[in-house]
Amino acid sequence: MGEQFEEILEQLDVNIYMTDINTHRILFMNQKMKKEYGVENPEGQLCWQVLQEGAKGVCKVCKIPELMRLGKENQVICWRENNSKVKRTFENFDSLVRWGGRLVHMQQSYDITNILQLSESASKDSLCGVWNREKGKSMLAECAENLEEGHSWLVALLDVDNLKTVNDTYGHQEGDFLLQRLCQVIQGQLQKTDFMFRLSGDEFVVVMKDVPEKEGVKRFRAW
């Protein structure tokens, strides 16, 4: 049964590996995953040493403890991982399965890096490189829905003065450069929790977390 199971796993177009739930040593890894991670004989090695860059112990995101608490075979935990070794993003599906007569941990891992890049590209304004109107409004709505007590969002509408004059006098190429440079300057001042999107031609929305109104006005004037 074990050999037949392995043959099936080798035919699937997905990264798959199995580990001992107690020792975290790799019991099986299909050829697709071996090629992805550049390893030939990972069996018997500790999973974090093979799959993570510079890891010193069991990964903080390891799902084995959670699966053991659930206490059910074939119960699946789905989660997303930005892998430090291969620098790719994966959608992982972890579960406990019977293999070789014992209970082991199995992970099926799908590389979604290219899909995410295409999705992000489609959500960006092609000229300015910031989020486009649709994506920005969606992010703003999400901020409002998930606002935590004690926190706030400062939302500011910015527009570029005399853009038409720049276009008419120096040409649209210079006007485009002005918008691009403006976005570069503003984005360089934003924190990781903040974001900016293009609302229309010369109108932009900047959203900043936990910034008092007076501080926000001060920043906008500096820009």
C-alpha positions in Angstrom: 0.0 0.0 0.0 2.9 2.4 0.9 4.6 1.9 -2.5 1.4 2.4 -4.4 0.6 5.5 -2.4 4.1 6.9 -3.2 3.6 6.2 -6.9 0.4 8.2 -6.9 2.1 11.1 -5.1 4.9 11.2 -7.7 2.3 11.7 -10.5 0.7 14.7 -8.9 1.7 18.2 -10.1 2.2 19.5 -6.6 5.0 19.6 -4.0 4.4 16.8 -1.4 6.4 15.7 1.6 5.8 13.7 4.8 7.5 13.9 8.2 7.5 12.0 11.4 5.2 13.8 13.8 7.6 13.4 16.7 11.1 13.9 15.2 10.2 16.2 12.3 12.4 14.1 10.0 11.4 13.8 6.4 10.0 10.4 5.5 9.1 11.0 1.9 9.4 13.8 -0.7 8.2 13.6 -4.3 10.5 14.4 -7.2 8.8 17.6 -8.1 9.5 19.1 -4.6 13.1 17.8 -4.6 13.7 19.6 -7.8 12.0 22.8 -6.5 14.2 22.9 -3.4 17.4 21.5 -5.1 17.8 18.4 -2.9 18.4 14.8 -3.9 18.1 12.7 -0.7 16.2 14.7 2.0 14.8 11.6 3.6 16.0 11.3 7.2 16.9 14.9 7.5 15.1 17.5 9.7 12.4 19.3 7.7 13.4 22.8 8.7 17.0 22.3 7.7 15.9 21.2 4.3 13.0 23.6 3.6 14.0 26.8 5.4 16.9 29.2 5.2 18.9 29.5 8.4 16.3 27.8 10.6 17.6 26.7 14.0 14.7 24.6 15.1 11.0 23.7 14.5 9.3 26.4 12.5 7.0 28.7 14.4 4.4 28.1 11.7 4.6 24.3 12.0 1.1 22.9 11.8 1.7 19.5 13.5 0.8 20.7 17.0 -2.5 22.2 15.7 -3.3 19.0 13.8 -2.6 16.9 16.9 -4.9 19.1 18.9 -7.6 18.5 16.3 -7.0 14.8 16.7 -8.5 13.8 13.4 -6.9 12.1 10.4 -7.3 13.8 7.1 -8.3 17.1 8.8 -6.8 19.8 6.5 -5.2 23.1 7.6 -4.7 25.5 4.7 -2.2 28.4 5.0 0.0 30.6 2.9 3.8 30.6 3.2 6.5 32.9 1.8 9.4 30.4 1.8 12.7 31.8 2.8 14.8 29.2 0.9 13.3 29.3 -2.6 11.8 32.8 -2.3 8.4 31.6 -3.6 4.9 31.8 -2.1 3.0 28.6 -1.5 -0.5 27.7 -0.6 -0.1 24.8 1.8 -2.5 22.0 2.8 -1.3 20.1 5.9 -2.9 17.0 7.4 -2.3 13.8 9.4 -2.5 10.6 7.3 -1.8 6.9 7.7 1.4 5.9 5.9 3.4 2.7 6.4 1.1 1.7 9.3 1.6 4.9 11.3 0.3 8.4 11.6 2.5 11.0 9.8 2.3 14.6 8.8 1.8 15.3 5.1 1.9 18.7 3.3 0.7 19.4 -0.2 2.2 22.7 -1.4 1.1 24.7 -4.5 3.3 27.4 -5.9 1.1 30.5 -6.3 3.9 33.1 -6.8 3.1 33.8 -10.5 -0.6 34.0 -9.8 -0.1 36.5 -7.1 2.2 38.6 -9.2 -0.3 38.7 -12.1 -3.1 39.6 -9.6 -1.0 42.4 -8.1 0.0 43.7 -11.6 -3.6 43.8 -12.6 -4.4 45.9 -9.4 -1.7 48.5 -10.0 -2.1 51.7 -12.0 0.0 51.2 -15.1 1.4 54.8 -15.1 2.1 55.6 -11.5 2.7 52.1 -10.0 0.3 52.7 -7.1 -2.9 50.7 -6.5 -5.6 51.5 -9.0 -9.1 52.8 -8.1 -10.8 49.5 -7.8 -8.1 47.9 -5.6 -7.7 51.0 -3.5 -11.4 51.3 -2.7 -11.5 47.6 -1.8 -8.5 48.0 0.6 -10.1 51.1 2.1 -13.4 49.2 2.7 -11.4 46.4 4.3 -9.7 48.9 6.6 -13.1 50.3 7.8 -14.5 46.8 8.4 -11.5 45.5 10.4 -10.8 48.7 12.4 -9.5 47.7 15.8 -10.4 49.5 19.0 -7.8 52.2 19.9 -6.7 52.5 16.3 -7.6 54.9 13.4 -7.1 55.5 9.7 -6.4 58.9 8.3 -7.7 59.2 4.7 -6.6 62.1 2.6 -7.5 63.1 -1.0 -4.7 64.7 -2.9 -4.8 66.4 -6.3 -2.0 67.8 -8.4 -2.2 71.6 -9.1 -1.8 72.9 -12.6 -1.2 69.5 -14.2 -3.0 70.7 -17.4 -0.7 73.6 -17.6 2.3 71.3 -17.4 0.8 69.1 -20.1 0.0 72.0 -22.4 3.4 73.7 -21.9 5.8 70.9 -21.7 3.9 67.9 -23.1 2.1 64.9 -21.6 5.4 63.0 -21.1 6.5 65.6 -18.6 3.0 65.6 -17.0 3.3 61.8 -16.6 6.7 62.1 -15.1 5.4 64.6 -12.6 2.7 62.1 -11.5 5.2 59.3 -11.3 7.7 61.3 -9.3 4.9 62.5 -6.9 3.9 58.9 -6.2 7.5 57.9 -5.6 8.1 60.6 -3.1 4.8 59.9 -1.2 5.3 56.1 -1.2 8.8 56.6 0.2 7.3 58.3 3.2 4.6 55.7 4.0 4.8 53.0 6.6 4.1 49.3 5.8 0.5 49.6 7.1 -0.2 52.7 4.9 -1.1 52.7 1.2 -1.9 55.0 -1.7 -4.1 54.6 -4.8 -5.0 56.6 -7.9 -8.6 57.8 -7.8 -8.6 59.5 -11.2 -6.3 61.4 -13.5 -4.6 63.7 -11.1 -6.4 62.7 -7.9 -4.9 60.3 -5.3 -6.0 58.9 -2.0 -3.5 58.3 0.8 -4.4 56.1 3.8 -2.3 56.1 6.9 -2.8 54.1 10.1 -2.8 55.8 13.6 -1.6 59.2 12.3 -3.3 62.2 14.0 -4.9 64.8 11.7 -2.5 67.6 12.5 0.5 65.3 11.9 -1.1 64.2 8.6 -1.6 67.8 7.5 2.0 68.5 8.3 3.2 65.6 6.2 1.0 66.6 3.2 2.3 70.1 3.2 5.9 68.8 3.2 5.1 66.6 0.2 
